[in-house]
Amino acid sequence: MRDLVTLKKHAALFDGMSQALGLDLEEEAIAGRLQFDEISEAVLRCSRCAHPGPCATQLSSGATDLAMAPDYCRNSDLLGFLQDTTV
């Protein structure tokens, strides 16, 4: 099992990437486009990513208007789906 520090780090990265793509995970869940267990799975996928450093650097640089998640993002399909279904 992943340790709590790692999970918190990747939860923040997933949330940060979502925000940089113009998504609000809480709103997505309320609207029914994202289930809470999908958020947990996304954080676990993120925790298995080989590129958390570049991701954190990109997000810390203030990226707020990304068109899409980076190619290496293990959640790019989910995030792309949410972008497509968000009105």
HTML snippet that shows the backbone in 3Dmol.js (N, CA, C, O; Angstrom):
<script src="https://3Dmol.org/build/3Dmol-min.js"></script>
<div id="view" style="width:600px;height:400px;position:relative"></div>
<script>
const pdb = `
ATOM      1  N   MET A   1       0.846  -1.184   0.000  1.00  0.00           N
ATOM      2  CA  MET A   1       0.000   0.000   0.000  1.00  0.00           C
ATOM      3  C   MET A   1       0.890   1.245   0.000  1.00  0.00           C
ATOM      4  O   MET A   1       1.920   1.294   0.672  1.00  0.00           O
ATOM      5  N   ARG A   2       0.477   2.215  -0.748  1.00  0.00           N
ATOM      6  CA  ARG A   2       1.228   3.474  -0.811  1.00  0.00           C
ATOM      7  C   ARG A   2       1.121   4.194   0.523  1.00  0.00           C
ATOM      8  O   ARG A   2       0.092   4.124   1.196  1.00  0.00           O
ATOM      9  N   ASP A   3       2.176   4.876   0.896  1.00  0.00           N
ATOM     10  CA  ASP A   3       2.113   5.611   2.149  1.00  0.00           C
ATOM     11  C   ASP A   3       1.301   6.891   1.975  1.00  0.00           C
ATOM     12  O   ASP A   3       1.113   7.388   0.865  1.00  0.00           O
ATOM     13  N   LEU A   4       0.833   7.402   3.096  1.00  0.00           N
ATOM     14  CA  LEU A   4      -0.061   8.553   3.099  1.00  0.00           C
ATOM     15  C   LEU A   4       0.572   9.787   2.456  1.00  0.00           C
ATOM     16  O   LEU A   4      -0.116  10.525   1.750  1.00  0.00           O
ATOM     17  N   VAL A   5       1.842  10.023   2.678  1.00  0.00           N
ATOM     18  CA  VAL A   5       2.527  11.185   2.108  1.00  0.00           C
ATOM     19  C   VAL A   5       2.513  11.105   0.577  1.00  0.00           C
ATOM     20  O   VAL A   5       2.246  12.096  -0.102  1.00  0.00           O
ATOM     21  N   THR A   6       2.803   9.920   0.048  1.00  0.00           N
ATOM     22  CA  THR A   6       2.795   9.729  -1.409  1.00  0.00           C
ATOM     23  C   THR A   6       1.399   9.951  -1.974  1.00  0.00           C
ATOM     24  O   THR A   6       1.242  10.616  -2.999  1.00  0.00           O
ATOM     25  N   LEU A   7       0.387   9.400  -1.315  1.00  0.00           N
ATOM     26  CA  LEU A   7      -0.985   9.570  -1.800  1.00  0.00           C
ATOM     27  C   LEU A   7      -1.418  11.030  -1.763  1.00  0.00           C
ATOM     28  O   LEU A   7      -2.074  11.508  -2.688  1.00  0.00           O
ATOM     29  N   LYS A   8      -1.055  11.737  -0.704  1.00  0.00           N
ATOM     30  CA  LYS A   8      -1.401  13.164  -0.628  1.00  0.00           C
ATOM     31  C   LYS A   8      -0.709  13.958  -1.733  1.00  0.00           C
ATOM     32  O   LYS A   8      -1.309  14.840  -2.347  1.00  0.00           O
ATOM     33  N   LYS A   9       0.560  13.634  -1.976  1.00  0.00           N
ATOM     34  CA  LYS A   9       1.318  14.315  -3.039  1.00  0.00           C
ATOM     35  C   LYS A   9       0.632  14.116  -4.388  1.00  0.00           C
ATOM     36  O   LYS A   9       0.470  15.067  -5.152  1.00  0.00           O
ATOM     37  N   HIS A  10       0.235  12.894  -4.677  1.00  0.00           N
ATOM     38  CA  HIS A  10      -0.370  12.609  -5.975  1.00  0.00           C
ATOM     39  C   HIS A  10      -1.819  13.077  -6.058  1.00  0.00           C
ATOM     40  O   HIS A  10      -2.307  13.387  -7.145  1.00  0.00           O
ATOM     41  N   ALA A  11      -2.499  13.132  -4.941  1.00  0.00           N
ATOM     42  CA  ALA A  11      -3.842  13.725  -4.933  1.00  0.00           C
ATOM     43  C   ALA A  11      -3.730  15.205  -5.302  1.00  0.00           C
ATOM     44  O   ALA A  11      -4.553  15.730  -6.052  1.00  0.00           O
ATOM     45  N   ALA A  12      -2.706  15.870  -4.768  1.00  0.00           N
ATOM     46  CA  ALA A  12      -2.494  17.284  -5.097  1.00  0.00           C
ATOM     47  C   ALA A  12      -2.102  17.457  -6.559  1.00  0.00           C
ATOM     48  O   ALA A  12      -2.546  18.404  -7.207  1.00  0.00           O
ATOM     49  N   LEU A  13      -1.275  16.554  -7.089  1.00  0.00           N
ATOM     50  CA  LEU A  13      -0.897  16.639  -8.498  1.00  0.00           C
ATOM     51  C   LEU A  13      -2.110  16.422  -9.405  1.00  0.00           C
ATOM     52  O   LEU A  13      -2.297  17.147 -10.382  1.00  0.00           O
ATOM     53  N   PHE A  14      -2.928  15.428  -9.080  1.00  0.00           N
ATOM     54  CA  PHE A  14      -4.120  15.163  -9.893  1.00  0.00           C
ATOM     55  C   PHE A  14      -5.079  16.347  -9.836  1.00  0.00           C
ATOM     56  O   PHE A  14      -5.619  16.757 -10.863  1.00  0.00           O
ATOM     57  N   ASP A  15      -5.290  16.891  -8.659  1.00  0.00           N
ATOM     58  CA  ASP A  15      -6.171  18.048  -8.527  1.00  0.00           C
ATOM     59  C   ASP A  15      -5.589  19.258  -9.252  1.00  0.00           C
ATOM     60  O   ASP A  15      -6.311  19.995  -9.923  1.00  0.00           O
ATOM     61  N   GLY A  16      -4.283  19.456  -9.112  1.00  0.00           N
ATOM     62  CA  GLY A  16      -3.638  20.581  -9.788  1.00  0.00           C
ATOM     63  C   GLY A  16      -3.728  20.471 -11.298  1.00  0.00           C
ATOM     64  O   GLY A  16      -3.991  21.461 -11.980  1.00  0.00           O
ATOM     65  N   MET A  17      -3.511  19.269 -11.828  1.00  0.00           N
ATOM     66  CA  MET A  17      -3.621  19.075 -13.272  1.00  0.00           C
ATOM     67  C   MET A  17      -5.061  19.319 -13.720  1.00  0.00           C
ATOM     68  O   MET A  17      -5.298  19.922 -14.767  1.00  0.00           O
ATOM     69  N   SER A  18      -6.009  18.852 -12.933  1.00  0.00           N
ATOM     70  CA  SER A  18      -7.420  19.083 -13.258  1.00  0.00           C
ATOM     71  C   SER A  18      -7.718  20.572 -13.338  1.00  0.00           C
ATOM     72  O   SER A  18      -8.359  21.040 -14.280  1.00  0.00           O
ATOM     73  N   GLN A  19      -7.247  21.308 -12.345  1.00  0.00           N
ATOM     74  CA  GLN A  19      -7.470  22.755 -12.325  1.00  0.00           C
ATOM     75  C   GLN A  19      -6.790  23.438 -13.505  1.00  0.00           C
ATOM     76  O   GLN A  19      -7.357  24.349 -14.108  1.00  0.00           O
ATOM     77  N   ALA A  20      -5.573  23.002 -13.839  1.00  0.00           N
ATOM     78  CA  ALA A  20      -4.852  23.588 -14.976  1.00  0.00           C
ATOM     79  C   ALA A  20      -5.596  23.347 -16.293  1.00  0.00           C
ATOM     80  O   ALA A  20      -5.424  24.089 -17.260  1.00  0.00           O
ATOM     81  N   LEU A  21      -6.416  22.309 -16.315  1.00  0.00           N
ATOM     82  CA  LEU A  21      -7.217  21.998 -17.505  1.00  0.00           C
ATOM     83  C   LEU A  21      -8.589  22.636 -17.446  1.00  0.00           C
ATOM     84  O   LEU A  21      -9.417  22.418 -18.330  1.00  0.00           O
ATOM     85  N   GLY A  22      -8.834  23.423 -16.409  1.00  0.00           N
ATOM     86  CA  GLY A  22     -10.116  24.104 -16.277  1.00  0.00           C
ATOM     87  C   GLY A  22     -11.211  23.246 -15.666  1.00  0.00           C
ATOM     88  O   GLY A  22     -12.397  23.542 -15.814  1.00  0.00           O
ATOM     89  N   LEU A  23     -10.810  22.179 -14.977  1.00  0.00           N
ATOM     90  CA  LEU A  23     -11.780  21.276 -14.372  1.00  0.00           C
ATOM     91  C   LEU A  23     -11.817  21.469 -12.859  1.00  0.00           C
ATOM     92  O   LEU A  23     -10.799  21.757 -12.231  1.00  0.00           O
ATOM     93  N   ASP A  24     -13.002  21.306 -12.290  1.00  0.00           N
ATOM     94  CA  ASP A  24     -13.187  21.326 -10.846  1.00  0.00           C
ATOM     95  C   ASP A  24     -13.703  19.942 -10.469  1.00  0.00           C
ATOM     96  O   ASP A  24     -14.854  19.609 -10.753  1.00  0.00           O
ATOM     97  N   LEU A  25     -12.858  19.136  -9.831  1.00  0.00           N
ATOM     98  CA  LEU A  25     -13.227  17.753  -9.531  1.00  0.00           C
ATOM     99  C   LEU A  25     -14.472  17.656  -8.669  1.00  0.00           C
ATOM    100  O   LEU A  25     -15.286  16.751  -8.856  1.00  0.00           O
ATOM    101  N   GLU A  26     -14.632  18.568  -7.733  1.00  0.00           N
ATOM    102  CA  GLU A  26     -15.829  18.553  -6.890  1.00  0.00           C
ATOM    103  C   GLU A  26     -17.077  18.791  -7.737  1.00  0.00           C
ATOM    104  O   GLU A  26     -18.077  18.092  -7.576  1.00  0.00           O
ATOM    105  N   GLU A  27     -17.025  19.757  -8.625  1.00  0.00           N
ATOM    106  CA  GLU A  27     -18.164  20.027  -9.510  1.00  0.00           C
ATOM    107  C   GLU A  27     -18.437  18.857 -10.450  1.00  0.00           C
ATOM    108  O   GLU A  27     -19.592  18.540 -10.732  1.00  0.00           O
ATOM    109  N   GLU A  28     -17.391  18.226 -10.927  1.00  0.00           N
ATOM    110  CA  GLU A  28     -17.552  17.061 -11.805  1.00  0.00           C
ATOM    111  C   GLU A  28     -18.261  15.934 -11.061  1.00  0.00           C
ATOM    112  O   GLU A  28     -19.108  15.245 -11.629  1.00  0.00           O
ATOM    113  N   ALA A  29     -17.911  15.749  -9.785  1.00  0.00           N
ATOM    114  CA  ALA A  29     -18.554  14.707  -8.979  1.00  0.00           C
ATOM    115  C   ALA A  29     -20.009  15.066  -8.693  1.00  0.00           C
ATOM    116  O   ALA A  29     -20.887  14.208  -8.789  1.00  0.00           O
ATOM    117  N   ILE A  30     -20.269  16.304  -8.350  1.00  0.00           N
ATOM    118  CA  ILE A  30     -21.638  16.737  -8.068  1.00  0.00           C
ATOM    119  C   ILE A  30     -22.515  16.580  -9.305  1.00  0.00           C
ATOM    120  O   ILE A  30     -23.679  16.192  -9.202  1.00  0.00           O
ATOM    121  N   ALA A  31     -21.953  16.883 -10.473  1.00  0.00           N
ATOM    122  CA  ALA A  31     -22.707  16.783 -11.728  1.00  0.00           C
ATOM    123  C   ALA A  31     -22.885  15.330 -12.180  1.00  0.00           C
ATOM    124  O   ALA A  31     -23.631  15.061 -13.122  1.00  0.00           O
ATOM    125  N   GLY A  32     -22.210  14.404 -11.519  1.00  0.00           N
ATOM    126  CA  GLY A  32     -22.350  12.993 -11.862  1.00  0.00           C
ATOM    127  C   GLY A  32     -21.449  12.520 -12.988  1.00  0.00           C
ATOM    128  O   GLY A  32     -21.592  11.393 -13.463  1.00  0.00           O
ATOM    129  N   ARG A  33     -20.517  13.369 -13.423  1.00  0.00           N
ATOM    130  CA  ARG A  33     -19.600  12.971 -14.487  1.00  0.00           C
ATOM    131  C   ARG A  33     -18.378  12.231 -13.949  1.00  0.00           C
ATOM    132  O   ARG A  33     -17.599  11.664 -14.716  1.00  0.00           O
ATOM    133  N   LEU A  34     -18.216  12.241 -12.639  1.00  0.00           N
ATOM    134  CA  LEU A  34     -17.065  11.621 -12.005  1.00  0.00           C
ATOM    135  C   LEU A  34     -17.519  11.027 -10.683  1.00  0.00           C
ATOM    136  O   LEU A  34     -18.070  11.728  -9.834  1.00  0.00           O
ATOM    137  N   GLN A  35     -17.285   9.737 -10.512  1.00  0.00           N
ATOM    138  CA  GLN A  35     -17.633   9.062  -9.266  1.00  0.00           C
ATOM    139  C   GLN A  35     -16.467   9.201  -8.283  1.00  0.00           C
ATOM    140  O   GLN A  35     -15.309   9.299  -8.688  1.00  0.00           O
ATOM    141  N   PHE A  36     -16.789   9.209  -6.993  1.00  0.00           N
ATOM    142  CA  PHE A  36     -15.740   9.371  -5.988  1.00  0.00           C
ATOM    143  C   PHE A  36     -14.706   8.250  -6.056  1.00  0.00           C
ATOM    144  O   PHE A  36     -13.520   8.488  -5.825  1.00  0.00           O
ATOM    145  N   ASP A  37     -15.146   7.029  -6.372  1.00  0.00           N
ATOM    146  CA  ASP A  37     -14.164   5.944  -6.482  1.00  0.00           C
ATOM    147  C   ASP A  37     -13.254   6.137  -7.690  1.00  0.00           C
ATOM    148  O   ASP A  37     -12.127   5.641  -7.693  1.00  0.00           O
ATOM    149  N   GLU A  38     -13.726   6.853  -8.723  1.00  0.00           N
ATOM    150  CA  GLU A  38     -12.870   7.163  -9.870  1.00  0.00           C
ATOM    151  C   GLU A  38     -11.757   8.136  -9.469  1.00  0.00           C
ATOM    152  O   GLU A  38     -10.648   8.072  -9.997  1.00  0.00           O
ATOM    153  N   ILE A  39     -12.061   9.025  -8.541  1.00  0.00           N
ATOM    154  CA  ILE A  39     -11.044   9.949  -8.055  1.00  0.00           C
ATOM    155  C   ILE A  39      -9.958   9.165  -7.316  1.00  0.00           C
ATOM    156  O   ILE A  39      -8.767   9.418  -7.503  1.00  0.00           O
ATOM    157  N   SER A  40     -10.368   8.224  -6.486  1.00  0.00           N
ATOM    158  CA  SER A  40      -9.399   7.382  -5.769  1.00  0.00           C
ATOM    159  C   SER A  40      -8.525   6.602  -6.737  1.00  0.00           C
ATOM    160  O   SER A  40      -7.308   6.527  -6.567  1.00  0.00           O
ATOM    161  N   GLU A  41      -9.151   6.023  -7.749  1.00  0.00           N
ATOM    162  CA  GLU A  41      -8.395   5.267  -8.751  1.00  0.00           C
ATOM    163  C   GLU A  41      -7.434   6.175  -9.504  1.00  0.00           C
ATOM    164  O   GLU A  41      -6.308   5.778  -9.806  1.00  0.00           O
ATOM    165  N   ALA A  42      -7.873   7.391  -9.807  1.00  0.00           N
ATOM    166  CA  ALA A  42      -7.012   8.339 -10.523  1.00  0.00           C
ATOM    167  C   ALA A  42      -5.790   8.705  -9.678  1.00  0.00           C
ATOM    168  O   ALA A  42      -4.684   8.821 -10.206  1.00  0.00           O
ATOM    169  N   VAL A  43      -5.984   8.885  -8.385  1.00  0.00           N
ATOM    170  CA  VAL A  43      -4.859   9.196  -7.503  1.00  0.00           C
ATOM    171  C   VAL A  43      -3.888   8.014  -7.461  1.00  0.00           C
ATOM    172  O   VAL A  43      -2.673   8.211  -7.485  1.00  0.00           O
ATOM    173  N   LEU A  44      -4.410   6.799  -7.399  1.00  0.00           N
ATOM    174  CA  LEU A  44      -3.540   5.620  -7.414  1.00  0.00           C
ATOM    175  C   LEU A  44      -2.782   5.516  -8.734  1.00  0.00           C
ATOM    176  O   LEU A  44      -1.594   5.195  -8.737  1.00  0.00           O
ATOM    177  N   ARG A  45      -3.461   5.785  -9.869  1.00  0.00           N
ATOM    178  CA  ARG A  45      -2.764   5.784 -11.164  1.00  0.00           C
ATOM    179  C   ARG A  45      -1.654   6.829 -11.154  1.00  0.00           C
ATOM    180  O   ARG A  45      -0.539   6.567 -11.603  1.00  0.00           O
ATOM    181  N   CYS A  46      -1.964   7.997 -10.646  1.00  0.00           N
ATOM    182  CA  CYS A  46      -0.985   9.074 -10.577  1.00  0.00           C
ATOM    183  C   CYS A  46       0.214   8.655  -9.725  1.00  0.00           C
ATOM    184  O   CYS A  46       1.355   8.979 -10.053  1.00  0.00           O
ATOM    185  N   SER A  47      -0.043   7.942  -8.643  1.00  0.00           N
ATOM    186  CA  SER A  47       1.052   7.546  -7.751  1.00  0.00           C
ATOM    187  C   SER A  47       1.993   6.539  -8.407  1.00  0.00           C
ATOM    188  O   SER A  47       3.099   6.314  -7.914  1.00  0.00           O
ATOM    189  N   ARG A  48       1.564   5.933  -9.514  1.00  0.00           N
ATOM    190  CA  ARG A  48       2.423   4.990 -10.240  1.00  0.00           C
ATOM    191  C   ARG A  48       3.108   5.651 -11.443  1.00  0.00           C
ATOM    192  O   ARG A  48       3.758   4.977 -12.241  1.00  0.00           O
ATOM    193  N   CYS A  49       2.958   6.959 -11.564  1.00  0.00           N
ATOM    194  CA  CYS A  49       3.554   7.695 -12.677  1.00  0.00           C
ATOM    195  C   CYS A  49       5.065   7.804 -12.507  1.00  0.00           C
ATOM    196  O   CYS A  49       5.575   7.954 -11.397  1.00  0.00           O
ATOM    197  N   ALA A  50       5.756   7.727 -13.617  1.00  0.00           N
ATOM    198  CA  ALA A  50       7.215   7.850 -13.607  1.00  0.00           C
ATOM    199  C   ALA A  50       7.679   9.301 -13.733  1.00  0.00           C
ATOM    200  O   ALA A  50       8.882   9.563 -13.723  1.00  0.00           O
ATOM    201  N   HIS A  51       6.740  10.251 -13.853  1.00  0.00           N
ATOM    202  CA  HIS A  51       7.115  11.639 -14.116  1.00  0.00           C
ATOM    203  C   HIS A  51       6.491  12.648 -13.147  1.00  0.00           C
ATOM    204  O   HIS A  51       6.032  13.699 -13.595  1.00  0.00           O
ATOM    205  N   PRO A  52       6.455  12.376 -11.856  1.00  0.00           N
ATOM    206  CA  PRO A  52       5.833  13.359 -10.965  1.00  0.00           C
ATOM    207  C   PRO A  52       6.621  14.664 -10.873  1.00  0.00           C
ATOM    208  O   PRO A  52       6.037  15.721 -10.631  1.00  0.00           O
ATOM    209  N   GLY A  53       7.926  14.603 -11.060  1.00  0.00           N
ATOM    210  CA  GLY A  53       8.745  15.819 -10.998  1.00  0.00           C
ATOM    211  C   GLY A  53       8.386  16.830 -12.076  1.00  0.00           C
ATOM    212  O   GLY A  53       8.084  17.982 -11.763  1.00  0.00           O
ATOM    213  N   PRO A  54       8.414  16.418 -13.354  1.00  0.00           N
ATOM    214  CA  PRO A  54       8.036  17.359 -14.410  1.00  0.00           C
ATOM    215  C   PRO A  54       6.601  17.869 -14.257  1.00  0.00           C
ATOM    216  O   PRO A  54       6.311  19.028 -14.555  1.00  0.00           O
ATOM    217  N   CYS A  55       5.725  17.009 -13.797  1.00  0.00           N
ATOM    218  CA  CYS A  55       4.331  17.410 -13.589  1.00  0.00           C
ATOM    219  C   CYS A  55       4.263  18.496 -12.512  1.00  0.00           C
ATOM    220  O   CYS A  55       3.624  19.531 -12.704  1.00  0.00           O
ATOM    221  N   ALA A  56       4.921  18.253 -11.388  1.00  0.00           N
ATOM    222  CA  ALA A  56       4.918  19.227 -10.299  1.00  0.00           C
ATOM    223  C   ALA A  56       5.550  20.546 -10.739  1.00  0.00           C
ATOM    224  O   ALA A  56       5.075  21.622 -10.376  1.00  0.00           O
ATOM    225  N   THR A  57       6.623  20.453 -11.521  1.00  0.00           N
ATOM    226  CA  THR A  57       7.276  21.667 -12.013  1.00  0.00           C
ATOM    227  C   THR A  57       6.349  22.461 -12.918  1.00  0.00           C
ATOM    228  O   THR A  57       6.250  23.682 -12.796  1.00  0.00           O
ATOM    229  N   GLN A  58       5.673  21.773 -13.822  1.00  0.00           N
ATOM    230  CA  GLN A  58       4.743  22.445 -14.731  1.00  0.00           C
ATOM    231  C   GLN A  58       3.622  23.123 -13.943  1.00  0.00           C
ATOM    232  O   GLN A  58       3.252  24.261 -14.231  1.00  0.00           O
ATOM    233  N   LEU A  59       3.093  22.423 -12.957  1.00  0.00           N
ATOM    234  CA  LEU A  59       1.997  22.995 -12.176  1.00  0.00           C
ATOM    235  C   LEU A  59       2.472  24.130 -11.281  1.00  0.00           C
ATOM    236  O   LEU A  59       1.748  25.107 -11.094  1.00  0.00           O
ATOM    237  N   SER A  60       3.672  24.022 -10.724  1.00  0.00           N
ATOM    238  CA  SER A  60       4.178  25.081  -9.852  1.00  0.00           C
ATOM    239  C   SER A  60       4.569  26.332 -10.634  1.00  0.00           C
ATOM    240  O   SER A  60       4.706  27.413 -10.063  1.00  0.00           O
ATOM    241  N   SER A  61       4.749  26.175 -11.947  1.00  0.00           N
ATOM    242  CA  SER A  61       5.079  27.347 -12.767  1.00  0.00           C
ATOM    243  C   SER A  61       3.851  28.205 -13.031  1.00  0.00           C
ATOM    244  O   SER A  61       3.941  29.253 -13.670  1.00  0.00           O
ATOM    245  N   GLY A  62       2.701  27.754 -12.536  1.00  0.00           N
ATOM    246  CA  GLY A  62       1.482  28.546 -12.689  1.00  0.00           C
ATOM    247  C   GLY A  62       0.645  28.170 -13.891  1.00  0.00           C
ATOM    248  O   GLY A  62      -0.209  28.950 -14.310  1.00  0.00           O
ATOM    249  N   ALA A  63       0.864  27.004 -14.454  1.00  0.00           N
ATOM    250  CA  ALA A  63       0.073  26.555 -15.598  1.00  0.00           C
ATOM    251  C   ALA A  63      -1.399  26.524 -15.200  1.00  0.00           C
ATOM    252  O   ALA A  63      -1.792  25.786 -14.296  1.00  0.00           O
ATOM    253  N   THR A  64      -2.202  27.327 -15.878  1.00  0.00           N
ATOM    254  CA  THR A  64      -3.631  27.381 -15.554  1.00  0.00           C
ATOM    255  C   THR A  64      -4.521  27.234 -16.778  1.00  0.00           C
ATOM    256  O   THR A  64      -5.747  27.226 -16.658  1.00  0.00           O
ATOM    257  N   ASP A  65      -3.925  27.120 -17.936  1.00  0.00           N
ATOM    258  CA  ASP A  65      -4.753  27.069 -19.141  1.00  0.00           C
ATOM    259  C   ASP A  65      -4.242  26.015 -20.124  1.00  0.00           C
ATOM    260  O   ASP A  65      -4.093  26.279 -21.317  1.00  0.00           O
ATOM    261  N   LEU A  66      -3.980  24.830 -19.606  1.00  0.00           N
ATOM    262  CA  LEU A  66      -3.511  23.756 -20.478  1.00  0.00           C
ATOM    263  C   LEU A  66      -4.651  23.278 -21.371  1.00  0.00           C
ATOM    264  O   LEU A  66      -5.801  23.210 -20.937  1.00  0.00           O
ATOM    265  N   ALA A  67      -4.334  22.952 -22.599  1.00  0.00           N
ATOM    266  CA  ALA A  67      -5.335  22.412 -23.518  1.00  0.00           C
ATOM    267  C   ALA A  67      -5.588  20.932 -23.249  1.00  0.00           C
ATOM    268  O   ALA A  67      -6.698  20.434 -23.437  1.00  0.00           O
ATOM    269  N   MET A  68      -4.541  20.238 -22.807  1.00  0.00           N
ATOM    270  CA  MET A  68      -4.657  18.807 -22.515  1.00  0.00           C
ATOM    271  C   MET A  68      -3.564  18.396 -21.552  1.00  0.00           C
ATOM    272  O   MET A  68      -2.560  19.090 -21.389  1.00  0.00           O
ATOM    273  N   ALA A  69      -3.777  17.255 -20.917  1.00  0.00           N
ATOM    274  CA  ALA A  69      -2.770  16.721 -19.993  1.00  0.00           C
ATOM    275  C   ALA A  69      -1.540  16.286 -20.790  1.00  0.00           C
ATOM    276  O   ALA A  69      -1.658  15.939 -21.965  1.00  0.00           O
ATOM    277  N   PRO A  70      -0.377  16.301 -20.171  1.00  0.00           N
ATOM    278  CA  PRO A  70       0.830  15.836 -20.863  1.00  0.00           C
ATOM    279  C   PRO A  70       0.687  14.385 -21.322  1.00  0.00           C
ATOM    280  O   PRO A  70      -0.062  13.609 -20.728  1.00  0.00           O
ATOM    281  N   ASP A  71       1.402  14.031 -22.370  1.00  0.00           N
ATOM    282  CA  ASP A  71       1.336  12.668 -22.915  1.00  0.00           C
ATOM    283  C   ASP A  71       1.637  11.605 -21.876  1.00  0.00           C
ATOM    284  O   ASP A  71       1.055  10.521 -21.912  1.00  0.00           O
ATOM    285  N   TYR A  72       2.533  11.899 -20.957  1.00  0.00           N
ATOM    286  CA  TYR A  72       2.924  10.909 -19.965  1.00  0.00           C
ATOM    287  C   TYR A  72       1.897  10.740 -18.831  1.00  0.00           C
ATOM    288  O   TYR A  72       2.022   9.819 -18.024  1.00  0.00           O
ATOM    289  N   CYS A  73       0.904  11.604 -18.766  1.00  0.00           N
ATOM    290  CA  CYS A  73      -0.060  11.561 -17.662  1.00  0.00           C
ATOM    291  C   CYS A  73      -0.891  10.280 -17.719  1.00  0.00           C
ATOM    292  O   CYS A  73      -1.529   9.978 -18.727  1.00  0.00           O
ATOM    293  N   ARG A  74      -0.868   9.546 -16.626  1.00  0.00           N
ATOM    294  CA  ARG A  74      -1.619   8.290 -16.552  1.00  0.00           C
ATOM    295  C   ARG A  74      -3.121   8.523 -16.466  1.00  0.00           C
ATOM    296  O   ARG A  74      -3.902   7.577 -16.572  1.00  0.00           O
ATOM    297  N   ASN A  75      -3.529   9.766 -16.275  1.00  0.00           N
ATOM    298  CA  ASN A  75      -4.949  10.105 -16.210  1.00  0.00           C
ATOM    299  C   ASN A  75      -5.400  10.946 -17.396  1.00  0.00           C
ATOM    300  O   ASN A  75      -6.471  11.550 -17.357  1.00  0.00           O
ATOM    301  N   SER A  76      -4.596  10.987 -18.441  1.00  0.00           N
ATOM    302  CA  SER A  76      -4.943  11.848 -19.574  1.00  0.00           C
ATOM    303  C   SER A  76      -6.269  11.451 -20.223  1.00  0.00           C
ATOM    304  O   SER A  76      -7.018  12.324 -20.661  1.00  0.00           O
ATOM    305  N   ASP A  77      -6.574  10.157 -20.294  1.00  0.00           N
ATOM    306  CA  ASP A  77      -7.850   9.736 -20.882  1.00  0.00           C
ATOM    307  C   ASP A  77      -9.024  10.230 -20.044  1.00  0.00           C
ATOM    308  O   ASP A  77      -9.989  10.774 -20.582  1.00  0.00           O
ATOM    309  N   LEU A  78      -8.944  10.044 -18.736  1.00  0.00           N
ATOM    310  CA  LEU A  78     -10.017  10.497 -17.844  1.00  0.00           C
ATOM    311  C   LEU A  78     -10.169  12.007 -17.916  1.00  0.00           C
ATOM    312  O   LEU A  78     -11.283  12.515 -18.046  1.00  0.00           O
ATOM    313  N   LEU A  79      -9.068  12.721 -17.833  1.00  0.00           N
ATOM    314  CA  LEU A  79      -9.129  14.178 -17.867  1.00  0.00           C
ATOM    315  C   LEU A  79      -9.645  14.680 -19.220  1.00  0.00           C
ATOM    316  O   LEU A  79     -10.408  15.644 -19.271  1.00  0.00           O
ATOM    317  N   GLY A  80      -9.237  14.038 -20.305  1.00  0.00           N
ATOM    318  CA  GLY A  80      -9.743  14.409 -21.628  1.00  0.00           C
ATOM    319  C   GLY A  80     -11.245  14.166 -21.736  1.00  0.00           C
ATOM    320  O   GLY A  80     -11.970  14.983 -22.303  1.00  0.00           O
ATOM    321  N   PHE A  81     -11.707  13.050 -21.196  1.00  0.00           N
ATOM    322  CA  PHE A  81     -13.147  12.760 -21.177  1.00  0.00           C
ATOM    323  C   PHE A  81     -13.903  13.835 -20.422  1.00  0.00           C
ATOM    324  O   PHE A  81     -14.935  14.321 -20.885  1.00  0.00           O
ATOM    325  N   LEU A  82     -13.390  14.204 -19.258  1.00  0.00           N
ATOM    326  CA  LEU A  82     -14.063  15.238 -18.462  1.00  0.00           C
ATOM    327  C   LEU A  82     -14.071  16.571 -19.190  1.00  0.00           C
ATOM    328  O   LEU A  82     -15.062  17.300 -19.133  1.00  0.00           O
ATOM    329  N   GLN A  83     -12.996  16.896 -19.864  1.00  0.00           N
ATOM    330  CA  GLN A  83     -12.959  18.143 -20.640  1.00  0.00           C
ATOM    331  C   GLN A  83     -14.019  18.106 -21.743  1.00  0.00           C
ATOM    332  O   GLN A  83     -14.691  19.107 -21.995  1.00  0.00           O
ATOM    333  N   ASP A  84     -14.165  16.964 -22.392  1.00  0.00           N
ATOM    334  CA  ASP A  84     -15.129  16.836 -23.486  1.00  0.00           C
ATOM    335  C   ASP A  84     -16.566  16.896 -23.014  1.00  0.00           C
ATOM    336  O   ASP A  84     -17.444  17.344 -23.753  1.00  0.00           O
ATOM    337  N   THR A  85     -16.822  16.445 -21.773  1.00  0.00           N
ATOM    338  CA  THR A  85     -18.203  16.390 -21.301  1.00  0.00           C
ATOM    339  C   THR A  85     -18.597  17.583 -20.454  1.00  0.00           C
ATOM    340  O   THR A  85     -19.774  17.745 -20.130  1.00  0.00           O
ATOM    341  N   THR A  86     -17.631  18.428 -20.084  1.00  0.00           N
ATOM    342  CA  THR A  86     -17.924  19.610 -19.294  1.00  0.00           C
ATOM    343  C   THR A  86     -18.424  20.711 -20.212  1.00  0.00           C
ATOM    344  O   THR A  86     -17.839  20.995 -21.256  1.00  0.00           O
ATOM    345  N   VAL A  87     -19.509  21.312 -19.796  1.00  0.00           N
ATOM    346  CA  VAL A  87     -20.114  22.368 -20.616  1.00  0.00           C
ATOM    347  C   VAL A  87     -19.706  23.728 -20.124  1.00  0.00           C
ATOM    348  O   VAL A  87     -20.119  24.739 -20.692  1.00  0.00           O
TER     349      VAL A  87
END
`;
const viewer = $3Dmol.createViewer("view");
viewer.addModel(pdb, "pdb");
viewer.setStyle({}, {cartoon: {color: "spectrum"}});
viewer.zoomTo();
viewer.render();
</script>
